[in-house]
Amino acid sequence: MTDDLEPLKPREAVKMYLDSRRNEVSDQTLQSHDYRLQKFVEWCQDNEITNMNDLGGRDLHFFRVHRREEDGLKPVTMQGQLSTLRRFLQFCATVDAVDSNLASKIILPRLKRGEEARDIKLEPDHAEAILEWLDTYHYASRKHVEVLLAWHTGMRIGAMHAIDVDDVDFEDLCIELRHRPESDTPLKNGIDGERDISITLEIGQVLHDYLEVNHFDVTDEFGRKPFLSSSHGRVSISNIRGDFYASTRPCNWGNCPHGRELAECEAINRTSASRCPSSVSAHPIRRGSITHQLRQDIPTDIVSGRVNATPEIIDKHYDRRTKRDRMEQRRQHLEKLE
């Protein structure tokens, strides 16, 4: 604490900060900042820090460790939380509540696309929010169809890219996945990857409406009619991937969990959507879908056939159920025993 600082309680400092930003950001952003900073206020109370003047770099380190270890925040979430805290401390410096260089002592996690990729997956509540948003505002659009198929079938992006209009059987409610390397749509596991995937009546209706309203009736260079199409022909895998990144940004349906302002966010445009820390590509959706199916107590061998991955591969690379998840599923079966 220096002689130039003026005493200010953490809770009062937060109120002043939020008031200073009230006309600068949306109500949703303000609520998000309020929620994050309340965690900081609670930590200050627990550690008997009653004056912002007393905060130092070591305290910020302990708060970061607390949020990471005790609250279990992932790097992506930590980045958003600490970004808000840093901006708050920058404000506090302007009202003589903390040292002017304190905010610079906050170290943000460095995130790279694919970091801890093995553990990145789309969670059910996230998937539900995405699909509800798509169903409400982008019903039967190409991106609606893509996310719907990825989540409910767990298919790979290459398989989705390979679907022709004639591969969708609305009578038997299934999609035929076929290996056609001679016309640039191979399946990852070749002939062994060929299979028919069942779909529900509700999904079938969305696919039907997509073909009726939003599908481009075009023929590709091999004389095939692609299911996922644009005015130029079969949609490329990179464009499908771009749709996933754009569709999975949380700001589509709610608050930005990273404290970013939309007008300034580098991921606001579709072409840069992958820069959003919370957006995901096809593989995390596939991983989340497989884990979700297993949590619904669908036998591993059934999931294996549906997603074209051996039980061993599923266990090693896709199954993200916790030990407690597995125990509870075993309990349900064991309770049937007399």
Secondary structure, DSSP 8 states (H G I E B T S, - for coil): --TT-----HHHHHHHHHHHHTTTS-HHHHHHHHHHHHHHHHHHHHTT---GGG--HHHHHHHHHIIIIIS---HHHHHHHHHHHHHHHHHHHHTTSS-TTSGGG-------TTTTGGG----HHHHHHHHHHHHHHSTT-HHHHHHHHHHHH---HHHHHH-BGGGEETTTTEEEE--BGGGTB--TTGGGG-EEEE--HHHHHHHHHIIIII------TTS--BSSEETTEE--HHHHHHHHHHHT-GGGTS--TT---TTT-TT-SGGGGGGSTT---HHHHHHHHHHHHHHTT--HHHHHHHHT--HHHIIIII----HHHHHHHHHHHHTT--
